[in-house]
Amino acid sequence: MKRQELEDICRTEVRFSEIDSMKRAWHGSFVTYMEDGRESFGRHYPGIGYADMSREGIYAAIYDLRVRYLSPLRLDDVARIHTRYVYRRGARMDFQYKIYREQDNVLCAEGSTTQLFVDAEGTLQTDVPPFFKAWQEKHLETEGTSPL
């Protein structure tokens, strides 16, 4: 049976340093919440966390980032961040995010990121790095076969 979706859910409380003059979470804070989601995802599905990649001499630079804002978060609200890995062919990682206000389950933002692999010198990696291929084979396998 193929795992169709890999998802992680984490929570973070909106801090004073993240709010703007309207007493709402500043729009840039949502990018940080997405980063929190990616870090949590990497801990939940070991092998693609930032420390894992760093040990391999590979980094995952943001190539594309999109955010759609739907409802505000305020000081002390708990943001529930759903981070879902989206398989795409090639040397890249794609994620989709949904950020909810936990107290009333309102969707506050949704977005996506694409990250491309670069080495320590910043050279774009066009081949799938071995550590990432192994991670995909472990987590995306279909009974006896791989979708890769």
Backbone as a chain_set.jsonl record, in Angstrom:
{"seq": "MKRQELEDICRTEVRFSEIDSMKRAWHGSFVTYMEDGRESFGRHYPGIGYADMSREGIYAAIYDLRVRYLSPLRLDDVARIHTRYVYRRGARMDFQYKIYREQDNVLCAEGSTTQLFVDAEGTLQTDVPPFFKAWQEKHLETEGTSPL", "coords": {"N": [[0.838, -1.182, 0.0], [0.677, 2.123, -0.92], [2.01, 4.992, 0.621], [0.198, 7.766, 0.562], [0.236, 10.375, 1.531], [2.449, 12.253, 3.491], [2.408, 13.666, 6.55], [2.82, 16.131, 9.07], [1.997, 17.506, 12.211], [2.295, 20.376, 14.086], [2.506, 22.668, 16.854], [2.456, 26.133, 17.765], [2.774, 28.948, 19.84], [1.57, 32.232, 19.415], [3.788, 34.822, 19.711], [4.668, 37.894, 21.456], [6.649, 39.289, 20.042], [6.003, 38.698, 17.445], [3.787, 40.06, 16.597], [2.008, 42.756, 14.923], [1.359, 46.33, 14.441], [-1.389, 46.294, 14.387], [-2.064, 44.477, 16.217], [-2.031, 41.843, 15.47], [-0.756, 38.725, 14.225], [2.123, 39.394, 12.47], [2.495, 39.457, 8.933], [4.875, 38.295, 7.951], [5.531, 36.547, 9.96], [4.158, 34.235, 9.449], [5.667, 32.921, 7.571], [7.746, 32.08, 9.163], [6.294, 30.299, 10.771], [5.753, 28.346, 8.884], [8.338, 27.435, 8.474], [8.811, 26.403, 11.029], [7.042, 24.289, 10.835], [8.303, 22.729, 8.815], [10.674, 22.023, 10.148], [9.654, 20.494, 12.27], [8.468, 18.458, 10.772], [10.755, 17.243, 9.705], [11.834, 16.154, 12.041], [9.876, 14.318, 12.675], [9.875, 12.602, 10.487], [12.629, 11.257, 10.168], [15.814, 11.981, 8.645], [15.677, 13.932, 6.731], [15.917, 16.275, 8.048], [17.255, 19.517, 8.915], [19.742, 19.292, 10.205], [20.421, 16.699, 9.447], [20.768, 16.992, 6.664], [22.857, 18.841, 6.63], [24.956, 17.332, 7.679], [25.433, 15.775, 5.48], [26.519, 17.566, 3.801], [24.853, 19.062, 2.26], [22.353, 21.448, 1.453], [19.08, 22.89, 1.701], [17.786, 25.128, -0.167], [15.394, 27.747, -0.281], [13.379, 28.017, -3.042], [10.911, 28.675, -4.079], [8.166, 30.282, -2.588], [4.989, 30.515, -1.277], [2.206, 32.174, 0.13], [-1.04, 32.388, 1.363], [-3.22, 34.48, 2.95], [-5.805, 34.179, 5.298], [-7.245, 34.511, 7.702], [-6.805, 36.272, 10.791], [-4.172, 35.742, 13.247], [-3.686, 36.183, 16.712], [-1.969, 37.637, 19.567], [-0.893, 35.185, 21.834], [-2.604, 33.27, 20.726], [-2.85, 29.878, 19.671], [-1.179, 28.475, 17.071], [-1.825, 25.94, 14.834], [0.022, 23.942, 12.875], [-0.083, 22.34, 9.896], [1.876, 20.329, 8.01], [2.63, 19.103, 4.926], [4.258, 16.78, 2.934], [4.915, 16.844, -0.526], [5.311, 14.792, -3.176], [7.494, 15.28, -5.844], [9.1, 14.771, -8.91], [12.661, 14.708, -9.183], [15.458, 16.673, -7.921], [14.479, 18.004, -5.372], [12.435, 19.426, -2.763], [9.122, 19.573, -1.848], [6.548, 21.192, -0.113], [3.344, 21.552, 1.431], [1.262, 23.719, 3.324], [-1.0, 24.243, 6.004], [-2.32, 26.494, 8.196], [-3.829, 26.736, 11.201], [-5.989, 28.398, 13.547], [-5.993, 27.261, 16.673], [-7.947, 27.346, 18.751], [-10.518, 27.695, 17.621], [-10.45, 26.289, 15.322], [-10.14, 27.607, 12.865], [-9.064, 28.179, 9.58], [-6.228, 29.939, 8.998], [-4.121, 30.556, 7.288], [-2.662, 29.396, 4.235], [-0.207, 27.676, 2.344], [2.78, 27.107, 0.336], [5.98, 25.608, -0.285], [8.944, 25.3, -2.237], [11.971, 23.668, -2.246], [15.305, 23.617, -3.278], [18.192, 21.577, -3.721], [21.448, 22.412, -2.689], [25.037, 22.472, -2.643], [27.744, 22.899, -0.234], [29.125, 25.025, -1.337], [27.193, 26.361, -2.614], [26.351, 25.419, -5.047], [23.971, 24.343, -7.309], [22.301, 21.278, -7.048], [21.605, 18.905, -9.36], [21.075, 16.246, -9.516], [19.316, 13.797, -7.626], [20.155, 13.805, -4.275], [21.927, 11.148, -2.597], [21.15, 10.626, 0.148], [18.582, 11.696, 0.216], [17.243, 10.254, -1.699], [17.295, 7.74, -0.456], [15.709, 8.344, 1.769], [13.247, 8.909, 0.493], [12.718, 6.378, -0.623], [12.333, 4.895, 1.668], [10.086, 6.124, 2.885], [8.158, 6.523, 0.918], [7.559, 4.212, -0.304], [5.921, 1.612, -2.152], [4.33, -1.374, -1.547], [6.822, -3.399, -2.071], [7.691, -2.0, -4.304], [8.946, 1.076, -5.655], [7.919, 4.487, -5.974], [9.636, 6.072, -7.326]], "CA": [[0.0, 0.0, 0.0], [1.493, 3.335, -1.034], [1.695, 6.127, 1.484], [-0.175, 8.871, -0.317], [0.596, 11.662, 2.112], [3.219, 12.31, 4.72], [2.023, 14.917, 7.185], [3.176, 16.368, 10.457], [1.255, 18.613, 12.824], [2.95, 20.953, 15.257], [1.818, 23.835, 17.41], [3.287, 27.199, 18.302], [1.994, 30.05, 20.388], [1.943, 33.531, 18.853], [4.521, 35.602, 20.707], [4.592, 39.343, 21.33], [7.579, 39.762, 19.002], [5.468, 38.334, 16.133], [2.583, 40.815, 16.238], [2.225, 44.059, 14.3], [0.666, 47.447, 15.071], [-2.824, 45.983, 14.456], [-2.156, 43.448, 17.245], [-2.215, 40.562, 14.797], [0.525, 38.162, 13.802], [2.671, 40.038, 11.284], [2.438, 38.512, 7.811], [6.138, 37.574, 7.848], [5.576, 35.486, 10.975], [3.611, 33.006, 8.879], [6.795, 32.238, 6.929], [8.42, 31.404, 10.275], [5.465, 29.159, 11.169], [5.988, 27.309, 7.879], [9.664, 26.894, 8.801], [8.592, 25.554, 12.201], [6.415, 23.072, 10.324], [9.319, 21.909, 8.132], [11.57, 21.463, 11.16], [8.919, 19.443, 12.962], [8.333, 17.372, 9.801], [12.051, 16.566, 9.643], [11.996, 15.347, 13.254], [8.876, 13.244, 12.601], [10.335, 11.695, 9.423], [14.082, 11.477, 10.205], [16.63, 11.799, 7.454], [15.673, 15.145, 5.913], [16.01, 17.458, 8.888], [18.36, 20.392, 8.522], [21.004, 18.721, 10.708], [20.706, 15.535, 8.599], [21.305, 17.476, 5.385], [24.144, 19.484, 6.882], [25.955, 16.258, 7.797], [25.69, 15.285, 4.121], [27.109, 18.661, 3.023], [23.805, 19.54, 1.355], [21.408, 22.386, 2.05], [17.842, 22.985, 0.927], [17.489, 26.555, -0.318], [14.035, 28.069, -0.742], [13.29, 28.445, -4.441], [9.588, 29.279, -4.257], [7.387, 30.35, -1.361], [3.684, 31.16, -1.483], [1.347, 32.222, 1.305], [-2.353, 33.032, 1.207], [-3.689, 34.827, 4.287], [-7.256, 34.027, 5.317], [-7.809, 34.988, 8.966], [-5.666, 36.66, 11.632], [-3.775, 35.16, 14.522], [-3.391, 37.247, 17.665], [-1.095, 37.299, 20.683], [-1.255, 34.024, 22.649], [-3.306, 32.225, 19.982], [-2.025, 28.728, 19.312], [-1.238, 28.135, 15.653], [-1.612, 24.518, 14.548], [0.628, 23.953, 11.548], [-0.099, 21.06, 9.187], [2.902, 20.342, 6.97], [2.48, 17.894, 4.113], [5.238, 16.583, 1.866], [4.33, 16.565, -1.836], [6.333, 14.201, -4.034], [7.729, 15.764, -7.204], [10.328, 14.184, -9.446], [13.824, 15.576, -9.245], [16.222, 17.04, -6.729], [13.71, 19.094, -4.763], [11.462, 19.081, -1.723], [7.93, 20.416, -1.918], [5.665, 21.072, 1.041], [2.145, 22.378, 1.524], [0.995, 24.074, 4.715], [-2.258, 24.843, 6.444], [-2.111, 27.019, 9.544], [-5.13, 26.927, 11.84], [-6.092, 28.922, 14.909], [-6.434, 26.043, 17.343], [-9.115, 27.497, 19.628], [-11.793, 27.569, 16.896], [-10.167, 25.503, 14.121], [-10.257, 28.448, 11.678], [-7.892, 28.192, 8.701], [-5.707, 31.309, 8.964], [-3.242, 30.728, 6.128], [-2.205, 28.194, 3.556], [0.912, 28.032, 1.491], [3.628, 26.044, -0.185], [7.379, 25.932, -0.542], [9.798, 24.39, -3.001], [13.367, 23.832, -1.89], [16.258, 22.94, -4.167], [19.404, 21.189, -3.02], [22.719, 23.039, -3.053], [26.142, 21.993, -1.811], [28.297, 23.904, 0.678], [29.573, 26.184, -2.122], [26.016, 26.984, -3.217], [26.122, 24.872, -6.38], [22.715, 23.618, -7.456], [22.428, 19.832, -7.268], [20.567, 18.495, -10.301], [20.765, 14.841, -9.245], [18.764, 13.581, -6.288], [21.218, 13.368, -3.359], [21.706, 9.785, -2.102], [20.409, 10.582, 1.41], [17.186, 12.013, -0.052], [16.699, 9.087, -2.412], [17.068, 6.711, 0.567], [14.558, 8.794, 2.548], [12.049, 8.689, -0.326], [12.46, 4.94, -0.737], [11.818, 4.437, 2.964], [8.785, 6.691, 3.257], [7.193, 6.583, -0.19], [7.524, 2.924, -0.978], [4.701, 0.86, -2.377], [4.635, -2.783, -1.313], [7.791, -4.024, -2.954], [8.133, -1.131, -5.393], [9.17, 2.469, -5.306], [7.329, 5.387, -6.952], [10.679, 6.972, -7.834]], "C": [[0.885, 1.249, 0.0], [1.032, 4.381, -0.03], [1.424, 7.316, 0.583], [0.298, 10.221, 0.224], [1.433, 11.454, 3.359], [2.931, 13.665, 5.335], [2.491, 14.945, 8.624], [2.335, 17.539, 10.942], [2.046, 19.085, 14.037], [2.175, 22.195, 15.692], [2.842, 24.865, 17.862], [2.366, 28.312, 18.791], [2.497, 31.366, 19.795], [2.554, 34.381, 19.962], [4.397, 37.097, 20.427], [5.468, 39.86, 20.195], [7.064, 39.478, 17.59], [4.259, 39.157, 15.72], [2.946, 42.191, 15.684], [1.414, 45.139, 15.018], [-0.846, 47.235, 15.163], [-3.103, 44.875, 15.483], [-2.524, 42.079, 16.665], [-0.838, 40.026, 14.434], [0.926, 38.828, 12.486], [2.744, 39.019, 10.16], [3.732, 37.704, 7.658], [6.276, 36.448, 8.875], [5.058, 34.167, 10.423], [4.695, 32.216, 8.128], [7.583, 31.477, 7.994], [7.612, 30.196, 10.727], [5.624, 28.015, 10.163], [7.348, 26.644, 8.117], [9.575, 25.983, 10.022], [7.98, 24.219, 11.772], [7.408, 22.159, 9.626], [10.277, 21.273, 9.129], [10.901, 20.312, 11.902], [8.749, 18.223, 12.056], [9.626, 16.555, 9.74], [12.347, 15.737, 10.877], [11.062, 14.134, 13.22], [9.274, 12.17, 11.58], [11.846, 11.857, 9.272], [14.77, 11.188, 8.872], [16.672, 13.03, 6.575], [15.611, 16.411, 6.769], [17.219, 18.289, 8.481], [19.706, 19.865, 9.014], [21.41, 17.51, 9.868], [21.36, 15.979, 7.288], [22.688, 18.082, 5.565], [25.258, 18.448, 7.008], [26.338, 15.701, 6.434], [26.356, 16.351, 3.243], [26.141, 19.245, 2.01], [22.867, 20.451, 2.131], [20.206, 22.498, 1.133], [17.403, 24.454, 0.891], [16.062, 26.746, -0.826], [14.132, 28.619, -2.163], [11.979, 29.174, -4.688], [8.845, 29.199, -2.932], [6.104, 31.096, -1.658], [2.891, 31.082, -0.186], [0.063, 32.942, 0.934], [-2.921, 33.228, 2.607], [-5.209, 34.85, 4.298], [-7.918, 34.597, 6.57], [-6.652, 35.286, 9.913], [-5.406, 35.702, 12.797], [-3.409, 36.329, 15.423], [-2.475, 36.714, 18.771], [-1.706, 36.179, 21.521], [-2.161, 33.011, 21.958], [-2.327, 31.077, 19.753], [-2.26, 28.427, 17.835], [-0.942, 26.65, 15.514], [-1.196, 24.415, 13.086], [0.638, 22.533, 10.981], [0.886, 21.184, 8.026], [2.825, 19.018, 6.223], [3.528, 17.881, 3.015], [4.493, 16.219, 0.584], [5.447, 16.036, -2.734], [6.326, 14.864, -5.404], [9.037, 15.134, -7.657], [11.454, 15.201, -9.401], [14.424, 15.873, -7.882], [15.575, 18.255, -6.077], [12.838, 18.539, -3.652], [10.323, 20.087, -1.811], [7.036, 20.127, -0.714], [4.46, 21.978, 0.862], [1.826, 22.564, 2.998], [-0.434, 24.571, 4.865], [-2.032, 25.239, 7.898], [-3.468, 27.397, 10.117], [-4.972, 27.638, 13.173], [-6.734, 27.797, 15.716], [-7.735, 26.211, 18.119], [-10.446, 27.322, 18.907], [-11.642, 26.842, 15.559], [-10.357, 26.293, 12.82], [-8.95, 28.386, 10.893], [-7.44, 29.643, 8.535], [-4.819, 31.578, 7.755], [-2.974, 29.364, 5.517], [-1.093, 28.606, 2.61], [1.672, 26.82, 1.016], [5.052, 26.56, -0.315], [7.976, 24.862, -1.447], [11.224, 24.713, -2.603], [14.21, 23.021, -2.86], [17.526, 22.661, -3.384], [20.617, 21.912, -3.588], [23.796, 22.462, -2.155], [26.68, 23.16, -0.979], [28.778, 25.159, -0.047], [28.398, 26.902, -2.782], [25.701, 26.492, -4.614], [24.846, 24.032, -6.389], [22.977, 22.151, -7.762], [21.279, 19.384, -8.174], [20.196, 17.024, -10.154], [20.23, 14.728, -7.824], [19.89, 13.091, -5.377], [20.901, 11.98, -2.792], [20.893, 9.72, -0.804], [18.923, 10.827, 1.178], [16.505, 10.867, -0.795], [16.386, 7.967, -1.407], [15.852, 7.074, 1.42], [13.262, 8.547, 1.776], [11.711, 7.209, -0.419], [11.88, 4.388, 0.551], [10.384, 4.88, 3.184], [7.74, 6.67, 2.15], [7.024, 5.248, -0.889], [6.105, 2.373, -1.11], [5.091, -0.596, -2.275], [5.559, -3.372, -2.379], [8.27, -3.164, -4.089], [8.301, 0.285, -4.878], [8.54, 3.352, -6.369], [8.363, 6.239, -7.658], [11.159, 6.581, -9.194]], "O": [[1.757, 1.388, 0.858], [-0.163, 4.622, 0.146], [2.33, 7.814, -0.086], [0.709, 11.096, -0.538], [1.149, 10.578, 4.176], [3.18, 14.699, 4.714], [2.55, 13.92, 9.302], [2.005, 18.446, 10.177], [2.417, 18.291, 14.901], [1.307, 22.693, 14.976], [3.946, 24.522, 18.286], [1.311, 28.568, 18.209], [3.704, 31.586, 19.688], [1.937, 34.627, 20.998], [4.066, 37.512, 19.316], [5.07, 40.77, 19.468], [7.642, 39.976, 16.623], [3.748, 38.984, 14.613], [4.029, 42.718, 15.936], [0.848, 44.887, 16.082], [-1.518, 47.921, 15.933], [-4.232, 44.398, 15.602], [-3.225, 41.282, 17.288], [0.129, 40.783, 14.348], [0.166, 38.826, 11.517], [3.023, 37.845, 10.403], [3.68, 36.537, 7.271], [7.049, 35.51, 8.677], [5.47, 33.099, 10.875], [4.64, 30.988, 8.062], [8.034, 30.357, 7.753], [8.195, 29.158, 11.04], [5.63, 26.846, 10.549], [7.482, 25.428, 7.975], [10.189, 24.917, 10.051], [8.352, 23.16, 12.278], [7.369, 20.943, 9.817], [10.653, 20.111, 8.973], [11.521, 19.274, 12.134], [8.871, 17.087, 12.513], [9.59, 15.325, 9.726], [13.036, 14.721, 10.786], [11.424, 13.054, 13.685], [9.036, 10.981, 11.791], [12.302, 12.525, 8.344], [14.381, 10.307, 8.106], [17.583, 13.181, 5.761], [15.291, 17.489, 6.269], [18.104, 17.803, 7.777], [20.708, 19.981, 8.308], [22.595, 17.308, 9.603], [22.369, 15.419, 6.861], [23.583, 17.861, 4.749], [26.366, 18.652, 6.511], [27.452, 15.208, 6.256], [26.714, 16.086, 2.096], [26.555, 19.85, 1.021], [22.622, 20.244, 3.319], [20.3, 22.233, -0.065], [16.738, 24.943, 1.805], [15.588, 26.003, -1.686], [14.874, 29.564, -2.434], [11.936, 30.167, -5.415], [8.888, 28.18, -2.241], [6.13, 32.187, -2.227], [2.899, 30.064, 0.505], [0.085, 33.98, 0.272], [-3.085, 32.268, 3.36], [-5.836, 35.456, 3.428], [-9.034, 35.111, 6.5], [-5.619, 34.619, 9.847], [-6.287, 34.973, 13.252], [-2.885, 37.341, 14.96], [-2.243, 35.511, 18.888], [-2.885, 36.223, 21.871], [-2.465, 31.975, 22.55], [-1.119, 31.291, 19.653], [-3.384, 28.162, 17.407], [0.069, 26.16, 16.017], [-1.958, 24.754, 12.181], [1.29, 21.641, 11.524], [0.734, 22.05, 7.165], [2.941, 17.947, 6.82], [3.671, 18.844, 2.262], [3.571, 15.403, 0.593], [6.412, 16.746, -3.018], [5.28, 14.991, -6.042], [9.969, 14.986, -6.867], [11.233, 16.402, -9.558], [13.96, 15.392, -6.848], [16.054, 19.381, -6.209], [12.543, 17.345, -3.605], [10.543, 21.298, -1.844], [6.804, 18.973, -0.352], [4.542, 23.03, 0.228], [2.085, 21.684, 3.819], [-0.99, 25.222, 3.981], [-1.61, 24.426, 8.721], [-4.164, 28.263, 9.587], [-3.95, 27.5, 13.846], [-7.882, 27.426, 15.47], [-8.554, 25.292, 18.137], [-11.41, 26.85, 19.509], [-12.58, 26.784, 14.764], [-10.696, 25.713, 11.788], [-7.867, 28.522, 11.461], [-8.175, 30.473, 7.999], [-4.77, 32.703, 7.256], [-3.047, 28.331, 6.182], [-1.048, 29.742, 2.138], [1.282, 25.676, 1.25], [5.3, 27.76, -0.436], [7.576, 23.698, -1.426], [11.642, 25.871, -2.618], [13.871, 21.891, -3.212], [17.892, 23.422, -2.489], [20.79, 22.01, -4.803], [23.515, 22.016, -1.043], [26.139, 24.266, -1.016], [28.836, 26.235, 0.548], [28.582, 27.93, -3.435], [24.868, 27.082, -5.303], [24.675, 23.127, -5.572], [23.782, 21.825, -8.634], [20.113, 19.476, -7.791], [19.133, 16.599, -10.608], [20.641, 15.471, -6.932], [20.517, 12.072, -5.668], [19.738, 11.669, -2.535], [20.034, 8.85, -0.665], [18.086, 10.237, 1.861], [15.34, 10.554, -0.548], [15.34, 7.324, -1.495], [15.052, 6.202, 1.757], [12.292, 8.035, 2.336], [10.545, 6.828, -0.306], [11.023, 3.504, 0.52], [9.552, 4.087, 3.625], [6.547, 6.79, 2.43], [6.409, 5.172, -1.953], [5.228, 2.64, -0.288], [6.09, -1.011, -2.863], [5.114, -3.787, -3.449], [9.195, -3.565, -4.795], [7.843, 0.627, -3.788], [8.608, 3.022, -7.552], [8.008, 7.053, -8.51], [12.034, 7.241, -9.753]]}, "num_chains": 1, "name": "protein.A"}
